[in-house]
């Protein structure tokens, strides 16, 4: 199919290159966004909408803002533009629906200024780094973009918040202890509790389907050189996410277990609907560091299975609440650009 056909405003053209025959768990794959970087898409509790962050320049964006997508509308109209539900100021990340279906949870730097905080300067050694902006705080907003509550105001990074299945508890990453640890709080911001305490970056946590456990990505520097580098970067509000593994623990931090021992970067984990496996992104089998695919693994680290085969970036997978759909980000079908788009598929066990 020619590129210009994808610019037609109605009807999604599902082409062969969207989905490899070897991607047997993904059926009826559909592309939902076209342009920019679109990531961290999470289902509403009724599975009809997605919250996600985008920096699509065609939408006038300079860095990530939060959008509320109607899945049915996006699937049938390639020109569909969902409404922005963040302030349009600062940089945002990690939006998640509240159970009432009327509010959204997300982190934003807008209190520190209207402009996008700058990206980290390139390193002479070309190592990849993330900024963990200390101006990030966590907010609740309605679906019209009005902030209704600020949940955090502690100095340092507070972001990556997600909600428990019953809608009562939030898990998030914070630097308030001096390190990047997981914390929990009630949905109203009360009852703060520190969950992890090991040196290293702990982030991207999600609750298990029964709400009793957490899955997350973590770096655990061991050598003196790695520990020194980690601490020096963190003092500059930076982390280097090139060596991460998947961990689980109870919600209170007990029964901490390392699930993967694959090397390189293993991240963006999420429980399968039955709670027996974890889906995550990894470049462990890639000769090139930026080639990420989705994998599933049993909770004890056995049974590793590769899920995606198309493109050199597939990540941020999440299952719908009914377990029938999988949403993820991929740079497949981007026609040689650097665009990362959202794709939704029927999940086949």
Secondary structure, DSSP 8 states (H G I E B T S, - for coil): --GGGGGSSSS----GGGS-TT-TTEEEEEE---SSBEEEEEE-TTSSEEEEEE--GGGT-SS-EEEEEEHHHHHH-TT---EE-S-SSS-EEEEEE-TTSSEEEEEE-GGG-SS--------TT----EE--TT-EEEEEETTS-EEEE---SSS-EEEEEE-TTSSEEEEEE-TTSS-EEEEEETTS-S-EE---SSS-EEEEEE-TTSSEEEEEE----SHHHHHHHHHHHHTTEE-TTSBEEEEEETTS-S-EE-----SBEEEEEE-TTSSEEEEEE-TT-SSTT--EEEEEETTS---EE---SSS-EEEEEE-TTSSEEEEEE-TTSTTS--BEEEEEEE--
